[in-house]
Amino acid sequence: MNSCLEERLDQLIRADQRITTRELCTELNIASVLLQHDNARTHTSLKIAEHTVKLGWTVIPHPPYSPDLAPCDFHLFGPMKDGLCAQHFPSYDTVVRAVKQWATSAGADFYERGMQALVH
């Protein structure tokens, strides 16, 4: 959302905290509300689905993985989990050291293969 629209939205909500989404869309000249939420049971229940349809909102499908995770990182976690399993880490620092040691021992070709796998 651009900052100008954000500021206007903030002004409208501060002026009337009971303003509805329909009224906000009208005021901001927005055709409809796009909603993206995770796949938690409370978000995917029939009641919620019916309510979002009733409000005229469009639900955008949630990606199956965290949007914060770059696709080039997916190849890391399986091997890292295997490499660090059955270990006990008494502190955050020991976890960081173990992960760094694992990443160093994986070798440059491991990362190159991961990047090449993105092509396929």
Helices and strands as residue ranges (DSSP letters): H 3-15, H 21-28, E 34-35, H 41-44, H 46-55, E 58-59, G 71-73, H 74-84, H 92-106, H 108-119
